Amino acid sequence: PTQAYHEGIEGRVLCGFVVNEDGSLSHISVIRSVEKSLDREAVRIISNMPKWDAGVLSDTFVPVYYILPIPFRL
């Protein structure tokens, strides 16, 4: 985000989300925050990702909880 860039704010936002049986992402949340604008940008980035490969257990697609660190560096 522009404001965070101009203020020199950087860090790693830790986000969690669920990869559903069809590969779509849901339940996106911030686990460890850095700053509100970076948190919003991390959630926006994850929300706009294409579908992922779904988890498989015994030849059945299952939802999987995933934790993804998103670094913001200047």
N, CA, C and O atoms as CSV, one atom per row, in Angstrom:
chain,resi,resn,atom,element,x,y,z
A,1,PRO,N,N,0.820,-1.197,0.000
A,1,PRO,CA,C,0.000,0.000,0.000
A,1,PRO,C,C,0.866,1.264,0.000
A,1,PRO,O,O,1.939,1.290,0.602
A,2,THR,N,N,0.399,2.284,-0.665
A,2,THR,CA,C,1.173,3.512,-0.839
A,2,THR,C,C,1.512,4.179,0.485
A,2,THR,O,O,2.655,4.582,0.698
A,3,GLN,N,N,0.545,4.300,1.367
A,3,GLN,CA,C,0.785,4.981,2.635
A,3,GLN,C,C,1.834,4.224,3.465
A,3,GLN,O,O,2.721,4.852,4.044
A,4,ALA,N,N,1.748,2.916,3.530
A,4,ALA,CA,C,2.726,2.130,4.280
A,4,ALA,C,C,4.110,2.273,3.659
A,4,ALA,O,O,5.109,2.318,4.377
A,5,TYR,N,N,4.178,2.343,2.349
A,5,TYR,CA,C,5.457,2.524,1.654
A,5,TYR,C,C,6.093,3.859,2.038
A,5,TYR,O,O,7.279,3.913,2.363
A,6,HIS,N,N,5.311,4.924,2.001
A,6,HIS,CA,C,5.840,6.250,2.329
A,6,HIS,C,C,6.226,6.369,3.803
A,6,HIS,O,O,7.112,7.151,4.147
A,7,GLU,N,N,5.574,5.607,4.673
A,7,GLU,CA,C,5.898,5.645,6.094
A,7,GLU,C,C,6.983,4.649,6.469
A,7,GLU,O,O,7.388,4.583,7.629
A,8,GLY,N,N,7.461,3.870,5.498
A,8,GLY,CA,C,8.533,2.911,5.749
A,8,GLY,C,C,8.106,1.696,6.552
A,8,GLY,O,O,8.924,1.093,7.248
A,9,ILE,N,N,6.846,1.333,6.464
A,9,ILE,CA,C,6.337,0.189,7.219
A,9,ILE,C,C,6.558,-1.081,6.404
A,9,ILE,O,O,6.171,-1.160,5.238
A,10,GLU,N,N,7.178,-2.059,7.026
A,10,GLU,CA,C,7.375,-3.350,6.369
A,10,GLU,C,C,7.241,-4.446,7.413
A,10,GLU,O,O,7.259,-4.176,8.614
A,11,GLY,N,N,7.109,-5.671,6.958
A,11,GLY,CA,C,6.977,-6.797,7.862
A,11,GLY,C,C,6.306,-7.963,7.173
A,11,GLY,O,O,6.053,-7.929,5.969
A,12,ARG,N,N,6.019,-8.994,7.945
A,12,ARG,CA,C,5.420,-10.210,7.400
A,12,ARG,C,C,4.059,-10.428,8.045
A,12,ARG,O,O,3.948,-10.562,9.264
A,13,VAL,N,N,3.028,-10.463,7.210
A,13,VAL,CA,C,1.665,-10.730,7.668
A,13,VAL,C,C,1.422,-12.228,7.529
A,13,VAL,O,O,1.638,-12.803,6.462
A,14,LEU,N,N,0.977,-12.847,8.600
A,14,LEU,CA,C,0.707,-14.271,8.594
A,14,LEU,C,C,-0.799,-14.467,8.449
A,14,LEU,O,O,-1.577,-14.023,9.293
A,15,CYS,N,N,-1.203,-15.140,7.365
A,15,CYS,CA,C,-2.620,-15.343,7.066
A,15,CYS,C,C,-2.957,-16.827,7.060
A,15,CYS,O,O,-2.129,-17.669,6.712
A,16,GLY,N,N,-4.177,-17.127,7.447
A,16,GLY,CA,C,-4.683,-18.488,7.380
A,16,GLY,C,C,-5.935,-18.525,6.522
A,16,GLY,O,O,-6.694,-17.558,6.482
A,17,PHE,N,N,-6.149,-19.632,5.842
A,17,PHE,CA,C,-7.336,-19.790,5.008
A,17,PHE,C,C,-7.588,-21.267,4.760
A,17,PHE,O,O,-6.737,-22.112,5.041
A,18,VAL,N,N,-8.766,-21.568,4.231
A,18,VAL,CA,C,-9.150,-22.940,3.917
A,18,VAL,C,C,-9.181,-23.109,2.402
A,18,VAL,O,O,-9.774,-22.302,1.686
A,19,VAL,N,N,-8.529,-24.176,1.925
A,19,VAL,CA,C,-8.637,-24.570,0.519
A,19,VAL,C,C,-9.752,-25.611,0.474
A,19,VAL,O,O,-9.603,-26.712,1.004
A,20,ASN,N,N,-10.864,-25.260,-0.158
A,20,ASN,CA,C,-12.043,-26.129,-0.205
A,20,ASN,C,C,-11.857,-27.291,-1.176
A,20,ASN,O,O,-10.863,-27.363,-1.897
A,21,GLU,N,N,-12.834,-28.199,-1.181
A,21,GLU,CA,C,-12.774,-29.384,-2.040
A,21,GLU,C,C,-12.662,-29.041,-3.517
A,21,GLU,O,O,-12.071,-29.801,-4.284
A,22,ASP,N,N,-13.223,-27.899,-3.927
A,22,ASP,CA,C,-13.168,-27.501,-5.336
A,22,ASP,C,C,-11.960,-26.611,-5.642
A,22,ASP,O,O,-11.812,-26.152,-6.775
A,23,GLY,N,N,-11.096,-26.361,-4.655
A,23,GLY,CA,C,-9.895,-25.549,-4.864
A,23,GLY,C,C,-10.084,-24.076,-4.557
A,23,GLY,O,O,-9.117,-23.315,-4.581
A,24,SER,N,N,-11.305,-23.659,-4.270
A,24,SER,CA,C,-11.540,-22.252,-3.932
A,24,SER,C,C,-11.040,-21.970,-2.512
A,24,SER,O,O,-10.881,-22.888,-1.708
A,25,LEU,N,N,-10.797,-20.705,-2.219
A,25,LEU,CA,C,-10.288,-20.301,-0.915
A,25,LEU,C,C,-11.397,-19.642,-0.110
A,25,LEU,O,O,-12.194,-18.875,-0.649
A,26,SER,N,N,-11.444,-19.944,1.185
A,26,SER,CA,C,-12.449,-19.338,2.061
A,26,SER,C,C,-11.865,-19.162,3.455
A,26,SER,O,O,-10.748,-19.597,3.735
A,27,HIS,N,N,-12.638,-18.516,4.327
A,27,HIS,CA,C,-12.246,-18.292,5.724
A,27,HIS,C,C,-10.864,-17.650,5.834
A,27,HIS,O,O,-10.037,-18.081,6.638
A,28,ILE,N,N,-10.620,-16.624,5.027
A,28,ILE,CA,C,-9.330,-15.928,5.035
A,28,ILE,C,C,-9.261,-15.047,6.278
A,28,ILE,O,O,-10.173,-14.264,6.541
A,29,SER,N,N,-8.180,-15.177,7.040
A,29,SER,CA,C,-8.023,-14.375,8.250
A,29,SER,C,C,-6.556,-14.027,8.465
A,29,SER,O,O,-5.661,-14.707,7.965
A,30,VAL,N,N,-6.329,-12.965,9.212
A,30,VAL,CA,C,-4.978,-12.553,9.574
A,30,VAL,C,C,-4.656,-13.155,10.930
A,30,VAL,O,O,-5.370,-12.915,11.903
A,31,ILE,N,N,-3.591,-13.930,10.999
A,31,ILE,CA,C,-3.179,-14.576,12.238
A,31,ILE,C,C,-2.227,-13.673,13.017
A,31,ILE,O,O,-2.349,-13.513,14.231
A,32,ARG,N,N,-1.272,-13.084,12.288
A,32,ARG,CA,C,-0.344,-12.154,12.921
A,32,ARG,C,C,-0.299,-10.881,12.083
A,32,ARG,O,O,0.026,-10.908,10.896
A,33,SER,N,N,-0.628,-9.789,12.717
A,33,SER,CA,C,-0.766,-8.504,12.048
A,33,SER,C,C,0.533,-7.704,12.100
A,33,SER,O,O,1.340,-7.871,13.014
A,34,VAL,N,N,0.725,-6.837,11.112
A,34,VAL,CA,C,1.821,-5.875,11.128
A,34,VAL,C,C,1.241,-4.469,11.256
A,34,VAL,O,O,1.603,-3.707,12.153
A,35,GLU,N,N,0.342,-4.148,10.345
A,35,GLU,CA,C,-0.304,-2.833,10.299
A,35,GLU,C,C,-1.572,-3.005,9.476
A,35,GLU,O,O,-1.598,-3.825,8.558
A,36,LYS,N,N,-2.611,-2.260,9.777
A,36,LYS,CA,C,-3.936,-2.476,9.167
A,36,LYS,C,C,-3.903,-2.464,7.641
A,36,LYS,O,O,-4.531,-3.313,7.010
A,37,SER,N,N,-3.187,-1.524,7.039
A,37,SER,CA,C,-3.181,-1.455,5.572
A,37,SER,C,C,-2.463,-2.662,4.962
A,37,SER,O,O,-2.861,-3.143,3.901
A,38,LEU,N,N,-1.413,-3.155,5.621
A,38,LEU,CA,C,-0.731,-4.352,5.124
A,38,LEU,C,C,-1.612,-5.580,5.304
A,38,LEU,O,O,-1.614,-6.477,4.460
A,39,ASP,N,N,-2.356,-5.622,6.400
A,39,ASP,CA,C,-3.288,-6.738,6.625
A,39,ASP,C,C,-4.354,-6.782,5.530
A,39,ASP,O,O,-4.642,-7.844,4.977
A,40,ARG,N,N,-4.935,-5.626,5.224
A,40,ARG,CA,C,-5.961,-5.567,4.171
A,40,ARG,C,C,-5.380,-5.987,2.822
A,40,ARG,O,O,-6.042,-6.685,2.055
A,41,GLU,N,N,-4.151,-5.569,2.530
A,41,GLU,CA,C,-3.525,-5.922,1.256
A,41,GLU,C,C,-3.251,-7.427,1.189
A,41,GLU,O,O,-3.435,-8.037,0.136
A,42,ALA,N,N,-2.820,-8.026,2.285
A,42,ALA,CA,C,-2.573,-9.467,2.307
A,42,ALA,C,C,-3.864,-10.244,2.058
A,42,ALA,O,O,-3.868,-11.208,1.294
A,43,VAL,N,N,-4.953,-9.832,2.695
A,43,VAL,CA,C,-6.251,-10.489,2.485
A,43,VAL,C,C,-6.707,-10.297,1.040
A,43,VAL,O,O,-7.256,-11.222,0.440
A,44,ARG,N,N,-6.489,-9.113,0.476
A,44,ARG,CA,C,-6.859,-8.858,-0.918
A,44,ARG,C,C,-6.073,-9.767,-1.863
A,44,ARG,O,O,-6.637,-10.320,-2.807
A,45,ILE,N,N,-4.776,-9.922,-1.610
A,45,ILE,CA,C,-3.928,-10.766,-2.449
A,45,ILE,C,C,-4.429,-12.209,-2.431
A,45,ILE,O,O,-4.555,-12.839,-3.481
A,46,ILE,N,N,-4.712,-12.726,-1.248
A,46,ILE,CA,C,-5.184,-14.111,-1.141
A,46,ILE,C,C,-6.565,-14.266,-1.778
A,46,ILE,O,O,-6.839,-15.280,-2.420
A,47,SER,N,N,-7.429,-13.280,-1.607
A,47,SER,CA,C,-8.780,-13.347,-2.188
A,47,SER,C,C,-8.749,-13.402,-3.707
A,47,SER,O,O,-9.644,-13.982,-4.322
A,48,ASN,N,N,-7.732,-12.806,-4.320
A,48,ASN,CA,C,-7.650,-12.765,-5.781
A,48,ASN,C,C,-6.825,-13.894,-6.383
A,48,ASN,O,O,-6.604,-13.914,-7.594
A,49,MET,N,N,-6.367,-14.836,-5.560
A,49,MET,CA,C,-5.582,-15.958,-6.081
A,49,MET,C,C,-6.471,-16.891,-6.905
A,49,MET,O,O,-7.665,-17.020,-6.632
A,50,PRO,N,N,-5.888,-17.537,-7.908
A,50,PRO,CA,C,-6.665,-18.549,-8.646
A,50,PRO,C,C,-6.896,-19.765,-7.752
A,50,PRO,O,O,-6.334,-19.861,-6.661
A,51,LYS,N,N,-7.721,-20.680,-8.220
A,51,LYS,CA,C,-8.017,-21.878,-7.440
A,51,LYS,C,C,-6.744,-22.693,-7.196
A,51,LYS,O,O,-5.857,-22.759,-8.048
A,52,TRP,N,N,-6.678,-23.299,-6.031
A,52,TRP,CA,C,-5.564,-24.159,-5.655
A,52,TRP,C,C,-5.935,-25.609,-5.925
A,52,TRP,O,O,-7.095,-25.916,-6.198
A,53,ASP,N,N,-4.947,-26.506,-5.850
A,53,ASP,CA,C,-5.228,-27.935,-5.906
A,53,ASP,C,C,-5.779,-28.344,-4.550
A,53,ASP,O,O,-5.186,-28.033,-3.517
A,54,ALA,N,N,-6.894,-29.028,-4.546
A,54,ALA,CA,C,-7.547,-29.432,-3.301
A,54,ALA,C,C,-6.762,-30.547,-2.619
A,54,ALA,O,O,-6.002,-31.276,-3.256
A,55,GLY,N,N,-6.964,-30.661,-1.317
A,55,GLY,CA,C,-6.343,-31.751,-0.572
A,55,GLY,C,C,-7.025,-33.070,-0.896
A,55,GLY,O,O,-8.220,-33.100,-1.190
A,56,VAL,N,N,-6.264,-34.167,-0.843
A,56,VAL,CA,C,-6.812,-35.490,-1.140
A,56,VAL,C,C,-6.482,-36.418,0.023
A,56,VAL,O,O,-5.338,-36.492,0.471
A,57,LEU,N,N,-7.500,-37.121,0.502
A,57,LEU,CA,C,-7.334,-38.098,1.566
A,57,LEU,C,C,-8.123,-39.336,1.178
A,57,LEU,O,O,-9.348,-39.287,1.070
A,58,SER,N,N,-7.428,-40.441,0.969
A,58,SER,CA,C,-8.072,-41.703,0.553
A,58,SER,C,C,-8.894,-41.508,-0.714
A,58,SER,O,O,-10.048,-41.933,-0.781
A,59,ASP,N,N,-8.314,-40.878,-1.701
A,59,ASP,CA,C,-8.953,-40.626,-3.003
A,59,ASP,C,C,-10.195,-39.754,-2.924
A,59,ASP,O,O,-11.023,-39.780,-3.834
A,60,THR,N,N,-10.341,-38.979,-1.846
A,60,THR,CA,C,-11.465,-38.070,-1.678
A,60,THR,C,C,-10.935,-36.668,-1.460
A,60,THR,O,O,-10.005,-36.461,-0.681
A,61,PHE,N,N,-11.528,-35.707,-2.150
A,61,PHE,CA,C,-11.121,-34.317,-1.955
A,61,PHE,C,C,-11.621,-33.822,-0.601
A,61,PHE,O,O,-12.780,-34.030,-0.242
A,62,VAL,N,N,-10.734,-33.165,0.146
A,62,VAL,CA,C,-11.070,-32.672,1.486
A,62,VAL,C,C,-10.594,-31.223,1.632
A,62,VAL,O,O,-9.629,-30.825,0.979
A,63,PRO,N,N,-11.253,-30.439,2.474
A,63,PRO,CA,C,-10.774,-29.084,2.738
A,63,PRO,C,C,-9.492,-29.137,3.577
A,63,PRO,O,O,-9.315,-30.021,4.415
A,64,VAL,N,N,-8.619,-28.182,3.331
A,64,VAL,CA,C,-7.337,-28.124,4.027
A,64,VAL,C,C,-7.116,-26.707,4.549
A,64,VAL,O,O,-7.314,-25.736,3.820
A,65,TYR,N,N,-6.705,-26.589,5.812
A,65,TYR,CA,C,-6.358,-25.294,6.388
A,65,TYR,C,C,-4.899,-25.021,6.072
A,65,TYR,O,O,-4.048,-25.892,6.254
A,66,TYR,N,N,-4.603,-23.811,5.599
A,66,TYR,CA,C,-3.253,-23.463,5.171
A,66,TYR,C,C,-2.854,-22.141,5.807
A,66,TYR,O,O,-3.676,-21.234,5.937
A,67,ILE,N,N,-1.594,-22.031,6.202
A,67,ILE,CA,C,-1.055,-20.778,6.739
A,67,ILE,C,C,0.010,-20.276,5.773
A,67,ILE,O,O,0.933,-21.006,5.410
A,68,LEU,N,N,-0.131,-19.026,5.365
A,68,LEU,CA,C,0.754,-18.442,4.353
A,68,LEU,C,C,1.337,-17.122,4.867
A,68,LEU,O,O,0.583,-16.195,5.163
A,69,PRO,N,N,2.666,-17.024,4.977
A,69,PRO,CA,C,3.276,-15.741,5.333
A,69,PRO,C,C,3.410,-14.883,4.087
A,69,PRO,O,O,3.840,-15.366,3.039
A,70,ILE,N,N,3.046,-13.619,4.198
A,70,ILE,CA,C,3.179,-12.681,3.084
A,70,ILE,C,C,4.104,-11.553,3.517
A,70,ILE,O,O,3.722,-10.718,4.338
A,71,PRO,N,N,5.324,-11.521,2.970
A,71,PRO,CA,C,6.272,-10.474,3.378
A,71,PRO,C,C,6.048,-9.178,2.582
A,71,PRO,O,O,5.771,-9.210,1.383
A,72,PHE,N,N,6.174,-8.061,3.265
A,72,PHE,CA,C,6.143,-6.753,2.630
A,72,PHE,C,C,7.493,-6.091,2.932
A,72,PHE,O,O,7.812,-5.812,4.088
A,73,ARG,N,N,8.266,-5.850,1.895
A,73,ARG,CA,C,9.599,-5.279,2.067
A,73,ARG,C,C,9.754,-4.042,1.202
A,73,ARG,O,O,9.148,-3.930,0.136
A,74,LEU,N,N,10.564,-3.127,1.671
A,74,LEU,CA,C,10.832,-1.905,0.899
A,74,LEU,C,C,12.058,-2.093,0.044
A,74,LEU,O,O,12.451,-1.178,-0.681
